[in-house]
Amino acid sequence: MPKILVDGCEYEVREGANVLEACLSAGLDLPYFCWHPAMGSVGACRQCALVQYQDENDTRGRIVMGCMTPVSEGAIFSLGGDRASGFRKAIVESLMLNHPHDCAVCAEGGECHLQDMTVMTGHRDRRYRGRKNTHRNQYLGPLINHEMNRCITCYRCTRYYRDYAGGIDLAALASHDHVYFGRHAEGTLESEFAGNLVEVCPTGVFTDKTLVGSYTRKWDLQSAPSVCAGCAVGCNTLPGERYGKLKRVHNRFNAEVNGYFLCDRGRYGSGYVNSDARLNYPGLRDTDGRFNALDEQSATAEFASLIKDKRLAGIGSPRASLESNYLLRELVGATNFTAGVSSAEQAMLNQVAEILVATSALVPSIADVETADAVLILGEDVTHTAPRLALALRQSVRNKAYEMAAELKLQSWQDAAIRNLAQEQRSPLVSMAPGSTRLDDIAEIKRHLAPGEIATGAYALAEALLSAPSSDVDETTSVSEIAAILRAAKRPLIVAGTSLCEPAIADAALKIAEALSSSERRVMLSLIVPEANSLGQALLLEQGAPDLSALTASAEAGEIDTLVILENDLYRRVPGAEVDRLLNAVPDVIVLDCIETPSCSAASLVLPTATAIESEGTFVSMEGRAQRYFPVFPVSEGRRSALQWLLSGAAAAGIDSFAQLQHVDDVVTACAAAVPALSRINDAAPGQEYRSHGMRIPRQPHRYSGRTAMRANVSVHEPKQTQDEESPLSYSMEGLNRDEPGSLLPYVWAPGWNSNQSLHKFQAEVGGALRGGTAGVRLIESNSGAYASSGVSASPRPTSENALELIPRPRIFGSDELSALSEGLSELIPRAYLEFSPADASLHGLEAGDGVTVDGGTVAFEVRIDPQLRQSCVAYAPGLAGCQELKPRTVVQIAKAQDWERDNAALIASDGGVS
């Protein structure tokens, strides 16, 4: 490793780094604006200036930009000298010429990178007294505020939005000192990753609109390490709370998972925590069918009476924690516990778990995905089913550019030079999907096929990889062309999933991965599952566990006295008539959930639970990574975590097997001992006994204020802070946020670095892993490939010329149950719709905007036309209001609806859905 001299001190630095990275990694404070560790260097702001000397005899040196200067052995620099510091001070002064004097009212105040850098350079007094340039702000949608007058033209926003995230509707407009960063016309930003502008922008140009509506200064937010519950990727988050309300969610860095960025569902989809749909008190149904509120003690006693000496069955949930699902399984017995999803989905999840545990291919992290030099996507519109994975795939296609740059000895951080070199050349990405996808703009080959055709083509591709293909399967699949791309790759990635309800696709993906396996290639296989704990639940289920159909049969046979439903609205999972059959056949139903759902209407007892942001637990992501989340703030009176309800109810019922389970750590240990596939979950995070240098880790930053004022309407005396007996964190400022494991990092702050840019102070090196290690533990590692294919057959296409097959195609906004309740995000959810191919629309006399009904139903759907959709497929978005009764992969009859907008609005309103 080369050594450099900075102001007379010698530092050993990473080979290939630039001087800015080297200085920050060494703990030196060198100001910057335009540089970002995930986006490289362009040298736009000139803020990271320092003086470089030719040798020890050179006394003058020359000004260089740290972000654009590579390190070299023996290089000599001055960071603190008069020339360098004077240059940086002058740059800040010029940037501040048009900047408003509004720090006191700016939403970014106190967490502003511009504030930090201005102080760091020593600029204090403004000499300019002329007129400032001003701009008109734009409406950019329900999530992001725009205040263009605060801009310093660092170009970070457009570099992220266009170059990194692939957006096209935000740009740098005009020129000189009139540059404007915005859209060509007002309107909602189209990218599903637009919310990252809030953290990317070093000033207050882009801010959280959902926070501004109920504003709290950043130093008054209490936060804790958490995990996004929006999908199965498992992004790490930092929710912030004040006054018992969730205020915002920011990204929590994890080098192997989400890195520096979240999707907008992960950032803005946790508003359900504050939703009016939350259950506030336990409720017991009386003989008149009405619910009466109970206190926690009475509710526990009722819970115990309904489970003591009763024949029990339990329905778990892929949105509930691993610990809660495990406790429910132990309470009712493994043979009476089901996953709480449809029979078809449960079978596919079991299949995915078996494949991932047995395959010899690497099950990749997000960081691994970004290294792929060829990608094959089978069936998934990844932006909607695993958004953060889609953002990683956008980075993977740049590997061709990095290979070209390496040949010319260009470092990977020289972003502008590499993009200019590569132009439109990309690593190949092949997409096989029923219709258009959000990644079509970077796909080299796009094939639009029905689900069964995708599986058939994938099987043919696997055969072609094992032996030279003689011809294509048909004119649409181009098997030989795709096989040649994969053969030429050193790090090929196969992406498939469960969204199309076609088990043969995952089976075929495995066959392709195994066919590619060789000592010269690192083959990766990523299988997407629907929810935050879908894979964890599949690993928890025992072989032969019943599905919902089997549970219904047991109930109708009189074999179940009490049914316990854990954080699951069954009416979203299977048709309502099937749910009614189950619930009507059981004498007593207990529902534990955080929100009021239709399933609560059939309950004898309803117990309000804490959300993932108010409780502790573990999720297992789609890559098999177990990650712990911790409560950000204490749950309000009347609510408990599902785990606490189950423990207290079992204790009150005198169930002996629960006697030794007192804390979350006890349940984690018991789960690890009972389920071999989950044996390592104890390593996901330290237990409650951990201390950092003998101290707890504070949830509140040291600048936290107003602990007495927050409850001055109740008492002027400051109460004792709530004690957390379940984790190493404290609900106070007292403690030490230093040197703890990465899984326990509650916030980032360092002297002189008040914004999220202070993250580098917690990293082993800039852009690298946290010094405390990467959060979570992988439960699945590559092995010898012991999975035996069950010979899954691809589904045939409908034979009738006019037949239409329902194809589920989830949406990032609307298909997830909880995020649909979030303020702001709910405005992005469309009304229920059906997508048709142009040929099918013409055949049925339909135009975009018409209304149609399905199989004579009462719900009308808006007609959309997808020019790329495979003929005879009709796509819908599961989870949207009105879609609950649609059964995927069935042939349906379509009829044009009259007065559909009026009738549908009334029907959706009565259903409590989102129109």
N, C-alpha and C positions, 0 to 999 in steps of 0.2 A: 504493500500500500504506500502511495506517495506521501511525502511530508511537505507541508508548506509552513511559511512563517507569516504570522499576522501580528503586526505591532510588536515584533520581537519575540513572540511566543510560538513555539513549534507545535504543530498539530498533525496527527496522522489521519488521513482522509481516505475516503473510498475512491478507488480507481474509476475514472469515467464520470465522476460528479462534476458539477460546476461549482464555482467559488461560493455562490449564495448557499447552495445546499451544504457545502462543507462547513461554512461558518455557522449556520443554524444547527447542524448536527453536533458541532463542537460546543454549543451553548452560547455562542456570540450573538449579539443583537444587531442584525443588519436589516434596515427597513426595506420593504418591498411592497408593491401593489399588484402588478400585472402577473407576476409569476404565481403558479399554483402547482403543488406537487403532483397532482393527477393530470395536469395539462401541459406541463413543460414551460419552456421559456420562449418569449418573443421580443423581449427588450423594449416594450412600449412605454413604460412609465419613467425609466431612467432613475428610479429611486434607490436602487441597490448599488450605487456607485461607490467605488473605493479606488485607491491608488495602487498600481502595480509597478514594481521596480525591476529593472533588468537584472541587477545583481546588487551585492552589498555596497558597491561604490556609487551606485546611482542615487543621487539625493533629490532629484526632481520627480521622476516617475511619470506615469500617465494615468489619466482617469479611465477606468474600465467599468463595465457593467457586470456585477457579480453573477447574474443569472445567465450571461452569455459567454462567460470566460471559463474554459475547462481548467481543472486543477492539473498541475504538473509537478514533478519532483523538484524541490528546492525553490519553488516560486515564492516571491516576497511581496506582501501586500500591507497596506496601511488602511485600517478601517476608521480609527479614531483621530487621524491627523486633521489639521485645519483645512487642507484642500478638499479631502473627501467629505468631511462633515459639512463644510461650507457649501459644497456642490449639492448635497442632499437637502440642506436647508433651503437653498434657492429653489430646488425642484418643488418642494412642498409648498413654498410660498406661491409659486406660479400656479400650482394646482388649486390653491385656495382662493384665487382671484375671484372666481364666479361662485364659489361655494357659499351657501347661505349661513348666517350666524344663528342657526336654529338647534344647536345641540341640546338645549334644555327641553325642547319639545319633539325632537326627532325620535322616532321609534327605535332607532339603532343606538341611541345614546347609552353610554356605559358598556356597550359591547361592540364598539365601532373600531374597526381596524384603522380607519383614517385618523381617528382621535389618537390611537396608540402611536402611530407612526409620526404624527405631528409632534407629539410630546417627545418621542424618541430622537427626532432630529433637532429639537431645541427651538423650533419655530413657535413664537408666542404672540408677537404683536403684528397686526395687519397694517401695512403702510398704504395699500391701495385704497383710494377713496372715490374711484370712478364708478360708473354704472356697471352693474353685473348683467351678464346674459341670463335671460330667464326663458323657461320652456313651459309649454302646456303639458300637463300630465295626461296619461291615457288610462282608460279602463281596460284592465288586462284579465278580467274574470273575477270570480268570487273568492279566489285564494290569495292573490298577490296585489299589494298596493304599489303604485308607481309614483315616484317623486323625482323627476328627471333633473331638477335644479341641484340636486346633491351629487351629480355625476362628476367624476374626475377623469373620465375617458381612459380607463385602464384596459378596456376591451375584454375584461374577464367574462362578462355576461354573454357576449356573442360568441366568444371562443367556446365557452361551455355549451351554450344552447345549440349552436349550429354545428361546431366541429366535434364536440364530444357526444352530445345527446341526439344529434341528427335532426333537430328542429329546423324549420324553414321560415317561420313567421315572426321572428325577432331578428333585427338587423341594425347595423350602424348606418344611419341615414345622414345626409348632408355632409359637410366637410369643415376643415379648419376648426375654429373655436365655436362652430355651430353644430358639431356632431350630436346626433340625437339617437339614443338607443331605445327602440320601441318597435311597434308593428306599423305596417303601411297604413293601417286603419285600426281604430279601436276594436277590441274584441277579446274573447277569452283565448289565452295562449293554448296552442294545440298540443304541445308536448306533454306527455304523462310524467315528465321529470322536471317541469318548469319550476316547481317549488324549490329546487336546489339553488335557484338564483338568489334566494334569501340569504343563504350561507356563502355563496360564491362572491357576491358583491361585497367589496370592502367598505362600502358606505351605506347610506340608507335609501338608495334608489329603489330597491326591491325589498319589501318587508311583508311579514305575515299579515294579511288582512283579517284573519280570524283572531289574531292576538290584539290587533289595534282596536277592535271592537270592545274588548274588555282588557285594557292594557295594564301590564305590570312591568316594572323595570327588571332587567335581566338579573340584577344582583339580588332581587327579592324572590326569585324562583327557587323552589325546593325541587331537587331532581334525584333520580336514582337510575342505575343501569337497567334497561328493559329490552324486550325483544318484540318486534312488530308482530301483531296477530293477524295481519291482513292477507298473508299468503304463506306458502311453504318455504320461501327462500330463507327466512330467519334473519332479516336485517336487524342490526343492533340500533337501539334508539335511546334518546335521553328526553323523556317527558318532563315538563316543568309545571309545577303546581303553585297556586297561591289562593288563599281563602277557601280551601277545600275544593277548588275547581281546577281542572286541567286547563292550562293556558296555551301550551304549544308542545310540539314534538320536534326535536332536532336530531340530526344524525349522530350516532355514537360510532366512532371509528373502529372497524375490525378489518385488519389487513387481508383476511382470507374470505370475508363475506361481502359486506356492502362498501368497504373502503370509505370514501368521503361522501357518498351520495345515497339518497333514498328516492323511491318513487312517490308520487303525490298521494297515493292511497296510504302509504306508510306514514307520510308527514302530516296529512290532514285528516286521516280516517279514524282517529281516536276520539273524535268529538262525541261519540256515543257515551263516553264516561259522564258527560254533563247533560245527557239527553233527558227529556221529560218522560221518555219511555222506560227509564230506570225504575226498578222495584225498590221501594224504600223501607217497607216493613214486611215481616212474615204475615201470611194470610191463611186462615182456616175457613174452609167452606162450611156453612151451617146447613140445616135441613131445608132451608128455603133457597139454597143455591147461591147465597151471597157470601162474600168473603169478609171475615172480621179480622181486624189487625190484632197481632199478638206481640208481646215483648219477646226478647230473645230466649229467656228462660222458659216461658210457656211454649214457645215454638219448639225448643229442644225436647221438652217433655212429650209434645204431640208427635214429633218425629220418632222418638223412641217407642212410643206406643204403637205406631204403625209398622215398625220393623221387628219388634220383639216377638220371637217365636212365630214368625210369619214366613210363608213361602215367598221368597223375594226374587225379583228380576231387575236388572239394571240396564239402562241405555246410556252409554257414554257419549262423548262428543269430541270431534277433531279440533274444536276450538277451546276445549278445556285442557288444563295442565295434565302432564303425565301422572303427577302425584294424585290428583283428584280422580282420574280414570282408574288408577291402580286401587285406590281405597274403595271405590264403588265395586270394582271387580272382586275384591276381597270380602266386601260386605255381603254381596249376593251370591258369590261363588262363580268361578270361572266359566262354568257351563251354563250359567244363567245371565251372562254379561255379553252384550252386543255393542258394536261400534257406533250405532246410531246413524248409519248411512244406508242408502238403498242396497239391496242385495248385489246388484251389478257393480256398484262402486266398491263395496267391501271386497268382492272377488278380485277386482283390479288392484286395489291397494295391497291385498295379500300377495298378488302376483308381483307387484313392484318390489315389495319387501324381500321376497324370495330371490328375485333377480339381483338386487343390489347387494344382498348378503353373499351371494354365490359367484357373481361375475368376476372374471379376471381383469376386466377393464377398470380403469381408475374412475371412481365416483368423484367428480371434480367439485372443488370449491369455486366460488365466483372468480377468485384470483386465477385458478387453473384455467377456467373457461377463457379468460382473456389471452391466454397463450396459444389457443388453438389456431392452427394454420389451415384448417378446412373444417367446415361445419355442415352437417346434414340435419335438418329439422323435419321431423315426421309428424304432421298433423296439428301441431300446436301453433297458435298465434301467441308467441311467447310474451309479448308486451302486455297481454291481457291475463295470462295465466301465471307468469312468474316475472314481473316487470323488471326487477333488478338484474335478473339473468339476461333479459333482452338488452339492457344497457351494456352489460359485459360483452355480449355478442357483437355489438357495434364497435367495441374496442378490438375484438379479435380479428375483424377484417382488415385492420390496419397493420397486421403483422407482415404482410407483403411489403408495405412501405418501410418497416423497420429492417427487414432483410436487405432491401435496396440501400438503405442508409448505412447499414453495417459494412457493406461492400465498399462504400466511399469513406468509411471511418467517421461517419457522423454519429454523435452521441444521441441516445433516444430522447433526451430532454430538449433537443433543438427542434422544437415543434414546427415553427414556420418553415424552416429549411426542408424538413422531411415531407411536409404536406406539399410544398412546391415541387419537390423531387418526384413524388409518387403520382401527383395529380389524381386521376380517377382509378388508378390501379389498386386492387384490393385482393386480399386472400379470398378464396371462393367460399360462398355460402349458398347452400342449396335448400330450397323450401318446398316441401310437398304438403299442401293444405287444401281444404275444400274451397276456400275463397281467398280474397286478398288479405294480407296481413300487414302489420305495421313495420315489418322488417323487409318488405318487398323492395324498398329503395336501395338496399345494399345487397340484395340477393343476385347472384350470377345466373342461377337457374331457378325458375319458378314453375312448379307443376301443380295445377289445380285439379284435384281428384276427390272422389267420394272416399269416406273412411275405409271401406273395404278395399278400394283400389289402392289406397296408400299402403295398406298392409301387404297386398299382393305384390305391388312394385318393390316394397322393401324386402320381401322374401326373395324375389328374383334378383335383387341387388346383392343379397348375401350369397346366393348361388354364383353370381357372376364374379364375386370377389374370390371365391374358392377355385373357380376355373374360368378360363377365358370365355366370355359370352359370345354366342354366335350371332345373336340379333337382339333387338329390343323386344320387350314384352308387347308393347303396342306403340302407336305413334306418339303417345303422350308422356311416357315414363323415361325415355332416354337412359336406360339402365347403364349401357356401356359408357356413356359420357360421365355419369355420376361416379361409376366405379373407377374410372381413370383418375378423377379428381381425388378420391379417397386414397387410392393406391399411392399417389404422388406425395401425400401428406406425411409429415413426421409426427404430428400431434393432432390427429383427427378427433372430432367431437361429434357424437350422435346424441340428438335431443329428441325425446319423445315424451308422452304423458298420457293422462287418463281423460282429458277433457272431451274427446270425441266418443267416449264409451265404446272403444274398439280394442279389446284385449290383445288382438293379434298384432297391433302396432308395437306395443312394448316388447312382445315376444320377437318380432322381426328385428327391432332395434338391437336386441341382445345378439341375435344371430349375425347381424352386420358387424357389431363390435368384436365378436369372437372371430369372425372371418378375417378381420383386419389385424388381429393380434399377432405381433411378431416382436423379436428383440430389437428391431430397428425403429419401432413406432411406440409412442405412448398413447394408447387408445383411451378415449374418455367416453363415458356413457352417463348422461344426465336424464333422469326420469322425473317429470314434473307431476306432483300430486296437488290436490286442490287447497288444503287448508294448513294452518300453522302447525298442527300436531297430527296430521293425517298419517305420516309415516311412523311417528311414535306410537300411535294407537295400533297400527298394524303390527308393530313389533311386540306390543303388549298382549294382543289377542292370542289365545291358545289355539292350537290346531283343533278344528272341529267346532269352534265357538259358533253359537247360533247367529243367524242374521235376523232382520226384522220380520221376515215372513215366518221363520221358525218360532220366533217369540210370540207372534200373533196366534199361531196354531196352539202353542202351550197355553196361552191365555184363554182361548176359546174352549180348551179342554178342561178348564177350571183348575189349572196347576199353578196359578199365580195369585197370591193374595194382595201383594203390594208391588207396584212398579215404581222405580226411582229413575227419573229422567234428569240427566246432568247437562245443564247448559246446552240445550239442543231443542230447536223448534222442528219437530218431526214433519210439520206441514210443509216445510221447505225441502224435505228430503224425498218424500214419496207422495203419491196422490192422496188427497184428503180422505177419500173413502177408505183407503187402507189404514190410515191413522185412526179414523173413527172406529173401525173394527177392533183394533188393538185396545184403544182406551176404554171403549164401552164394555170390553170383556173382563176388565180388571176392577175389583172392588174399590181399591184405593190407589191413587196416583200421587206421588210426591214429585214436584218440579223444583229443581234448584237452578236458578238463572239470574243474570244481572239485569235483563230487560223483560218487559212484558211481551209475551208471544201468544199466538193462538193456542199453543200447547198448554199454557197456564189455565185456560178456560175449563179444561177437563180435570184439573187437579183437585185433590182433597186438601192438600197442604202445599203452599208455595213458600219457598225459602229464598230470600234475596241474597245474591252472591256478589262478591267483589269482582271487579274486572281484573284483567292481567296487570293493569297499571296500579291497582290497589292491593295486590297480593303477590305472593312468592310462588314460583313454580318452575317447571321445565318444559320447553318445547323441543321436539326433534325435527330438524329441518329436512328438506328433500335430499340433502347430501348426507343425511345421517349424523348431523352435528347436534348434540344435546347442549342446549344453552339455558342458563338460569336467568330469570327475571325477578326483580325485587319491587316491593311496593314503594311508590313515589311518595305517598302520603297515607295516613291511617284511614281505614274505611270508616264511613259514618255509622253512627249508632243505628242498629236495626239490621245492618248488613254484616255478613261474615264471608270469608273466602269459602268456596265449596269444600275445601279440605277441612276447615274448622267445623263446618256444619256436620260433615260426615264423622269426624272424630268425636265431637261432643254428642251426637245422636247415638253413635255406637256405644260410647261410654255410659250414657244414661240407660241404654237398653241392656247393659251388662254383658256385652259381647267380649269374651275373654281374649280373642285374638287381637283386639285393638288396645288391650291394656297397656302395652309397652310403647304405644305410639303417642307421644305427647307433642312433638315438634315436627316441623317440616323436615329437618334433617333425619329424624327417625323414620319418616315415611320414605324418604329418598333411599336410605340404607336398606330398608325392608324390600323396596321395589327392586333395587339392584341385586339383592340376594335371591329374590324369587323368580326373576326373569333373566335368563342368561344373556339375551340380546341387549339388555339394558344394564349390564353389570358395571359399566364404567360411568354411569351418570353421576356418581359422587364426585368425579373429577371435573364436572362442568363448572363448579365454583366452590370456593372455600365455605365451610360450614359456619354456624353461628358463633363458634368459639374463636374465629380468626380475629386478630388485632394487628394493626399496622403500627409497629414500634410501641406496642402496648396500648394503643388507642383505637377507638372505633373510627369508622370512616364517616365524615359528616355529609348529610344530604344537602345542607344549606351552605352556601359560600360564606366566607368570613365577612362580607359586606352586607349580609342579610339584615334587614331592618324591620322595625314595627311589630315585633312579636307581641307587645302589649297593646299597641294601637289596633291590631287586627280584631281584637275582641273587646275593645273599649266600650261598646254598647252593652256588654255583659258585665264586665268588671275591669277596673283600672289596674288590677294586680296581674302580673304575669304568672300564668299557671306553670306547673311543672311540665316539662316537655314529655311527650309520649315516649315510653320506653319500647324499643324494638327487641323482643326476646327471641326472634326467629332468624336474624341475620346479623352480620358484622357492622351494619350501617346504623347511624343514629339520626333521629329526627331533630337535629340541632346544628349549630355552627361548630360546636365543640368536637374536636377530633382531628385527624390528620389525613389529608388527601394527598398522600405521597407514598410511592414505593409499593402500593397494593397491587394485587393481580389485576390484569386487564378486565376480568369479569366483574370487578367491583368498582370501577372508575365511575363516580357519580357526576362529574363535570370537569371541564378543563379550564384552568386559569393559572397564570404565572405573573410575577411582578413585571409590569410594563406591557403585558399581553392580556388584555381584557376580553378580546373577541375569541371566536373559535379558532383563529390562527395560532393560538397558544398551544394547539395540539402537539406541535413538534417538540415542545418541552417534555412531553410524556412518551415520545417515541425513542426507540433505540437509535434510529437515524431518521432523518427527514423522509417521509413517504413510506417508512418501514413499519414493522410491527411495534406495538406498544412495549415499553420496557418491562411491564408486568406480564407480558405474554398475551397470546391471542385468546379471547374469550371462547369458552365452550370446549367440548371434547368430541372427537369423531368416534362414533360407535361402529362405523362400517369402514373396513379397509379392504383393498383388493386382495383376492385370493386365487385359487387355482382354477376357478370356473367350474364349479360342481353343479350348477343349475341344470336340471333336466327339463327341456321344453316339453310342455304337455301337448304339443302339436295343435296349437290354437289355429282355427281356420278363420280366414278373412270373411267378413260379412258380405253376402252377395248384394248387388244393386237391385232395386225394384225392377220387376220385369215389365210392368205396364208402362206404356209410353207416357201416360198422363200422371203417373204416380209421383208423389212427393214424399221424401223421407225427412223427418225432423232431425236436424243436426244441432247439438248444443255447441255454442261458441261463446264462452264467458267473456264478460267485459270487466275491465279494471275498475270502472265506476258503476256499481249497481249489482254485480253478481255476489259480492261479499255482504253478508247479513249485517254485520255491525257497522262497518264504515258508511253504509247507506244512511245511517242515522246521524251522521256528522254534519254540522253546520258548514256551509260552503260547498263541501263535496256533494251534498245532496242535489245542489243545483246543476251538477254535471251529469246526473243520471237521466238517461232518456226514458221516454215512455216505452212500454212494451212494443216490440216490433218483430216482424218476420222479414228475412232477407231472401230475395229470389234472384235467380239468374235472369238475364234479359229474355232468354228463350222461354223460360217457364212463365215469366210475367206476361209475355205476349200471348202465350197459349191460354192463359186464364183471364186475359183481358184486364190486366192490372197495370197501374202506373204508380210511381213513387208518390206517397202521401195518401193513397187509398187506405181503406180499412178492410180487414178480412177476419173471418172467424174460422176456427179449426174444429172439424168434426161436429158441426152444429152447436158449438159451445156458445156461452153468453159473452165471453170476453172478446173484444175486437182488438186486433193488432195493426199497427201502422205498417204499411208496405214500404220496404226499402229495396233498391235494386243494387246488387253488387255485380259489376261487369265481369268479375273473375270467378264468381261462384259456379261450381260444377252443376250442370243441368241435372234436374230431378232431386237436388238437395234444397231444402229450405231451412235456413239457419235462424236460431233464436238465442237470446241471451238469458241463460238460467239465472234466477234470482230477481229479475225485474218483476214488479208488481203485475200480476195477471199471468205469469208464466208457470206458476206452481203446478198447474194441472197438466202441463205439456209433458208427454212421456218421450224421452229421447230415443232415437233410432227406430221410430215407428212410422209406418206409412199412413198419411193423413189425407183428409179431404178438405179442400179450401173453398170457402164461399165469400163472395164480396159482401161487405157490411154496409148498411145504409144508416145515415145519421150516427156514424160510429164514434166521432169525437165526443158528442154530447153523452151518449149512453156509456161510453167507456170511462169518462171522467167520473160519473156518478158511481160506477161499479168499483173503480179503484179506490175512490174515497171511502166507500163503505168497507173495503177490505183492509184499510189502514196502510195501503201501499204508497209508493212514491210515484207521482205522475210526471 
